[in-house]
Amino acid sequence: MDSTELLPVGRRVAYWRGRRKLSQQVLADRLGKSKSWVDKVERGVRSLDKVSTLQDIAAVLRIDTAVLLGRGAEPAGVADRAEGVERIRAALSAYEIALGRPAPRRPVIPAERLAREVAHVWTTFQYARYPQVVDLLPQVVADAQRTYAHDPGRGRMPLVETYRVTAALLVKLGAPDVAWLAVDRAMTAATGDRVLVAAAAVQLGQVLRASARVRVAKSVMLAAAYRIAPPVVEFGDPDELSLCGTLLVQAALAAARDGDDRAAVELVDEAAEMAARVGDGHDHYRTGFGSTAVELARIVVAVERGDAEEAVTRHEQVTMRDGWRWLPAEHRAAYLVDVARAYLHGDDPVTAGCVLVEADRIAPAEIRHRPASRDVLAQVVRDPAAPTTLTQLADTLGVG
């Protein structure tokens, strides 16, 4: 239960007025009331017994009337997201492989067909259609586990890829604990295949950073990167270069969050050398790795380091590249949320709002279903000059 639900209605008015950075006088003016009236309401001297008045106050404060009444209205999508995470958790908890459970109503899917289904889930994820991925994953997880149990040789790669996309989605949905279960399964299934281990390690890095284990993330990512690194970069295979470079980027992000700015910059530079060999417009092992992706990472590292000026300057150039348009919608929208943070750090909430509007245009689910993005949205809409479209979105989502 939110602590504000325990407050009297007048105290809730005061709480939300403070959140919106409105004085008692401003609230009174917008309601057509006196400052004394607002003060008495907030102190509980005057009761609010008219529904129409409650609705007027809620409209000014940009919240649902139910919030003022303390009915605990959940923000839009929160319940659905939690339910989806639980369905995926249940699928991961079935231990189909170890227990060898039969599937009486669903035959084992051939590995080739399963691989196509998993590829479809990955594509859906990269288009940031997270609710659809939530619906697809429980059955795909079950199918992948049964196929692997029936045909370990050909079933291993689609199983690892299933666990990878599951972990990636769960990190987006703010469930790193369940994501850890998925990525641990991926690493176990991949053991013995250096390429599959490196691919699974990409999501491991995401999970470790989402769990605030940044020093461990840096150490593990570097070990995984150098295990897959080609002896000579100039002759490296694009798959290996993409995986190695992506792991270096993960290590750089972890280093930046840990305050090791020098290592972060050096690791991005090392990844950039590999990206120059791979080029833009590729998506080896669902990494989206290339020169533009590394430049985006360099900007996010600058955000993590607190260098908003560098981040903003580089951002205004990178989106002009062809490589920007070739990146998946999920990648671009997630990056824009980080850039919005840079503008907020630079005390420019208006531009931060414009960046979020663009992110919402590219991939609406990135804003509407990802808790981290909703947090940035909440910061932006506190400014009176925030774009109207964002304040309306925040109202719909119950964010503020």
N, C-alpha and C positions, 0 to 999 in steps of 0.2 A: 504494500500500500504506500502511495506517495504521502510524504509527511504533510503536505498541504491539505490533504483530504480530512485531516483531523482538526483543521482550523475552522472557526466560525466564518460565516459567509463574508462578514465585513473584513476580517483579517485576510481572507483570500483576495478580496478586492485590492487591499493594500499591497499584498504580495505581488499580484500581477501588474499593478500600476508601477511598482518598483522595477519589475522585469522589463516593462516597456519604456522605462526612463521618463515617466510622465509625473509632473508635479500634481499636487491636489488641485491647484488652480486650473491647470490645463485640462485635467479630467473633468472638472466641474464645467469649464467652458464648453467642452465638446458634448456634455450631457445637457447643457442648458440649465445647470443647477449652480448653487453657490458653493464656494470653497468650504463653508461651515457645514453644509449638507454632506459633502464628501467626507469631511473629518468625522462627523457623527456616525456615518455609516461604517467607516473603518474601525471606529472605537466600539461599535456595537450599541451606541446610544439610540440610533435610529434603525429600525428593522427594514428589511427589503421584502415586502410581502406582495409586490405586484410582479407578475411574470414579465410584463412589458418593460418594466424598469430593469429587471435582471438581463433581459435580452439586449437592451440599449447599452448597458455597462459591458456586457460580453462583447458586443460589436466593437465598441471603442477599444477594448483591451485585446481584440483579435483572438479570442478564445471561444470555445464552445460553452453554451450556457450550463451544460452539465458539469463543467469544471468548476464553475462558481458554486454550484449546488453541492459539490463534493461527491458526485456520483462515480467518480473514478473512471471517466470515459477514457479508454485507451486510445493513444494516437493511432491514426489509420494505418493498417498494415501490421501493427505490432503482434496482434494475436495470430494472424495468418502466418507471420514469419516464425513465431515460436512453435506453432503446430507443425510447420514444414520441417523445422530442425528436428523435432521429435520423431517425425516419420523417418527421416534419414538416420537418426541415431538408432532407431529400432532395426532398420535394415542392416546397419553395421554390427549390431549386437546379436544377430541371428547365428553367427559363427557357422555359416553354411559349409565352408570348406572342412573345418575340423570335425564337425559332427556328421558330415556326409548325409545331410537330410534329403529325403526324396522330394521331388516336385511333382505331385500326382496330377495337378491340373495344368502344368506348364512344362513342356519338354525342354531338355537342354538345348540351348541355342548354339549352332555351329560358330566357331571362333571368327570366321570371316564375316558372318552376319552381325555378330556382336560388335566387332570392330567398327562396322558402319554405324551401328546405333550409338556407340560411344563417341564417334566423330560428330554425329548429329548433336549430341549433348554438349560437346565442346563448342561447336559453332553457335549453338543457342546461348551458351554462357558468354561467348565473345561478343554477341550482339546485345549483351546485358539484359536478356530476358529471364531474369532470375526466378520469377514465380513459375515459369514453364519448366525451368531446370529443377526446381524443387519438386514439381509434380513427376518429372521423369526419373529422377535419381533413385528412389527406393527400389523400383523394379529393376533398373539397370544394374544396381549394386548386387541384387539377388541373382540376376542372370549371369553377371560376370563371375561371381563366386562359384556358381554351379558349373559354368563352362570350364573354368580353371580346374575344378575338381575332376571333371571328366576328361579334360585334355590339357594338362599342365604346360606342355610345350608351346602349343599355339594360343593357349588361353592366357598366358602370362602378360603379354603386352597390353591387351585390352583391359585386363584386370588392373594393372598399374595405372593405366590412363583413367580408368573409372575412379579409382581412389584419388588420383591427382585432381580431377575436376571437382570431385566431391569436396576435397579440402579447400580448393580455391573458392568454391561457392560459400562454404561455411565461414571462411575468414571474412568474406563480404558481408555475411549476415550477422557478424559479431558473435560467432560461436566458436572461438579458438579451441575450446576444450574438446568439442566433438571433432573439429578439424584435425586435432592432434591424433585422434584415434584413426582417422582416415589416412593421414600421411604416414603414420607409423606402419599401417598395413601396406601402404605403397612401398615403403623402404624395405620391408621384409620380403614382399613378393619380388622386388627387383634385385635382391641380393644375388651377386654372381654375374650380373650384366652391367658393366660399367656405364653404358649409355642410359639404361633404364634407371640406374641409381642416380645419375646426374639429373635426369628429368624429374624424378620424385623429389630430389633435394631442392628443386626450385620452390615447390610448395612447402617443403619443410622450412625453408627460410621465411616464407610468408607467415607460417604458423608461429614460428619462434618470435618474430618481430611483433606479431599481433598479441603474443603472450608476454610482451615486455622482456623477453630473454635476449636482449640485443648482443651481449658479449658472447653468449653461446652461439647465437645466430652467425655472428661474424666468423668465429672459429670454425664452425661446421661448414659454412659456405665456402670458406677458403680451402678447406680440406677437400671438399667435393669438387671445387673448380679445378684445382691443380691435379686431381686424379683423372679428370677428363681432358685436361689441356693437351693440345698436340705438341710434339717436341719442337716443331718450327711453325710459327703462326702462319707464315706465307704459304705453307703447304697443308694447312689444316682443313679437315673436312667441314663443310658448312654446318652440319648437325652438331659436331663437337664444338666448333667455335661458338655457335649460338648458345649452347648449354653452358659452356665455360664462361662466356661473357655475361650471360644472365645471372649466373651464380656470383660473379664478381660484383655485379650491380647490387645484388641482394646484400653482399658483404659490405659494400659501400654505404648502403642505406642504414644498415645496422651500426656501422662505425660512426656515421653522422649523428644518429640518435644517441649514441653513447658519448658524444663529445669529442671523438677522435677525428677532427676535421682533416688533418693531413692525410691520414690513411684513407679517408673517404674520397678525397680528391684523387689520390694516386690510383685507387682501385677503379674509379670511373675512367681515368686516362687509360689504364690497361685494357679495360673493356672496349674503349673507343678504338683501339688498335685492331681488335678482333672484328668489331663492327664494320670497319672500313673494308675488310676482306669479304664479309658476308653481303653487305649492301642492304638497301631498303627494299621493302615489298615482299619479304619472306616471313614465314611463320614456322620455322623448324621446331618441332616438338612443342608447339603452342607457346612459343616464347615471344613472338613478334620482334625478335632481336634484329637490330640493324643500327645504322648511324643515328637515325632520328630517335629511336627508342633510347639510345644511350644519352643523347642530348636532353631528352625529357628527364631521364634519371639524374643527370647533372643538375638540372633545375630543382628537382625534388630534394636532392642532397643539399642544395643551397637553402631551401626552405627549412630543412631539418637543422641546418647550422645556424639559422636565424638571420641569414643574409638576404633579406627581402629585396634589396636593390638589385643584386646580381640576378636573383630569380626572375624578377619582373623584366629586366632588360633582355635576358636570354629568351624568356617566354614570348616577347613581342616579335621575335625573329623566327622561332622554331615552327610556328604554325603556318608559316608561308611555304614551308617545304612540301614537295610532293609526298615525301615519306609520312607526313602527318596524316594525310587523307588515307593512306594505305593501312594504317594501324587499326586494329579492331575497335569498335565503338566502346567496349568496356575499358580498354586501355586509355583511350583519349579522355573519356569522361572522368575516370578515376584520377588521371593526371590533372585535369582542370580543377577538381576539388582541392588538390594540393596547392595549385596556383592561387586559388581563392584565399587559402590560408596566408600566402605570401602577401597578397594585397591587404588582408586584414592586419598583418604584422606591420605593413607600411602605412597604416592608418588611412586606408582608402577603401572603405566598405562599399562605396558605390560601384567601383570597378570590380570588386570581389563579387558583388551581386550580379553584375553583367556576365562574369565568367561562369557563375553557377547557372544562370539562365541558358548559356550555351551548352553547359554540361547536361542540363535537363533536356535540351533539344536533341542532343546526340544520343543520350541513353537515359530516358526518364527513370528507369528502375535504379540507376546508380544513386540518385538523390532520394528516391522514395522508399527504397528498401534497404539501404546500407546505413546502419547507425552512425558510422563515422561521418558520412556525408550530411546526415540530418543534423549532427552537432554543428558543423560549419554553417549550414543553413540557419540554424538558430542564432548563431553569432551575427550573421549578416542582417537578418530581419530586425534586429534590435535597433538598427540605425533608422531614423525617420525617413531618410532619403533612399531606403532600399527599394529596388524595382517593385512596382505593384504586382507583377506576375509572381514574384517570389513571396510577397506577403500573403497573397491569396493561396499559394501552394503551402506555405507554412501553416495557414489556418486549416486547410484541408487535412494536413498531416498531424495537426495538433502539436506542431513544433513551435517553440518560442521560449 
